[in-house]
Amino acid sequence: MLDLAIWVYAGLALAIFGSLAMVIGPGVKDPIIRTINSEVASVGVCLVLLSYNHTLALLTLIATTVVITLILLRAVSRLEEIGADV
């Protein structure tokens, strides 16, 4: 098994990279790319928590995926209501 520090550092790198992608991501018009950008950050957080507890990591991944998907679906539906190009 790989060293525990590798999972922590890989998770932190993915969380930082995913957060930066989310900051830059609103300029992207494609909702699929926005979802992928948000999932990178949630997988990074999941890897950090995986080094501590497997159940905590799984619950965090499920919760962040559900919340981010609901927020993005609501945002896309609101943009379509006002007639913006999505």
C-alpha positions in Angstrom: 0.0 0.0 0.0 1.2 3.5 -0.7 2.3 5.8 2.0 -0.4 7.7 3.8 1.2 11.1 3.0 0.9 10.5 -0.7 -2.9 10.4 -0.4 -3.0 13.5 1.7 -0.7 15.5 -0.7 -2.6 14.2 -3.8 -5.9 15.2 -2.2 -4.7 18.6 -1.3 -3.3 19.2 -4.8 -6.6 18.1 -6.3 -8.6 20.2 -3.9 -6.5 23.3 -4.7 -6.6 22.6 -8.5 -10.4 22.0 -8.4 -11.0 25.1 -6.4 -9.0 27.2 -9.0 -11.0 25.5 -11.8 -14.2 26.4 -10.0 -13.1 30.1 -9.8 -12.2 30.1 -13.5 -15.1 27.7 -14.4 -18.0 30.2 -14.4 -16.6 31.7 -17.7 -17.1 28.3 -19.3 -20.5 28.0 -21.1 -20.8 24.2 -21.0 -22.5 22.8 -17.9 -20.7 19.5 -18.3 -17.3 21.2 -17.9 -18.6 23.1 -14.8 -19.7 19.8 -13.2 -16.3 18.2 -14.0 -14.5 21.2 -12.4 -16.6 20.8 -9.2 -16.0 17.1 -9.0 -12.2 17.5 -9.1 -12.4 19.5 -5.9 -14.7 17.1 -4.2 -12.5 14.1 -5.1 -9.5 16.0 -3.6 -11.4 16.5 -0.3 -12.4 12.9 -0.4 -8.8 11.8 -0.8 -7.7 13.9 2.2 -10.5 12.4 4.3 -9.7 8.9 3.0 -6.4 9.1 4.9 -8.4 9.4 8.1 -11.5 7.4 7.8 -13.1 5.5 4.9 -16.7 6.1 5.9 -16.1 9.8 6.3 -14.6 10.0 2.9 -17.5 8.1 1.2 -20.1 10.3 2.9 -18.3 13.4 2.0 -18.0 12.4 -1.6 -21.7 11.6 -1.8 -22.8 14.8 -0.1 -20.7 17.1 -2.1 -21.7 15.4 -5.4 -25.4 15.7 -4.6 -25.2 19.3 -3.4 -23.0 20.5 -6.3 -25.3 18.7 -8.8 -28.4 20.4 -7.4 -26.8 23.8 -7.4 -25.7 23.5 -11.0 -29.0 22.1 -12.2 -30.8 25.0 -10.5 -28.4 27.5 -12.0 -28.8 26.1 -15.5 -32.6 26.1 -15.3 -32.6 29.7 -14.1 -30.3 30.7 -17.0 -32.6 29.0 -19.4 -35.7 30.7 -17.9 -34.2 34.1 -18.6 -33.2 33.1 -22.1 -29.4 33.1 -21.7 -27.2 30.9 -23.8 -26.0 28.0 -21.6 
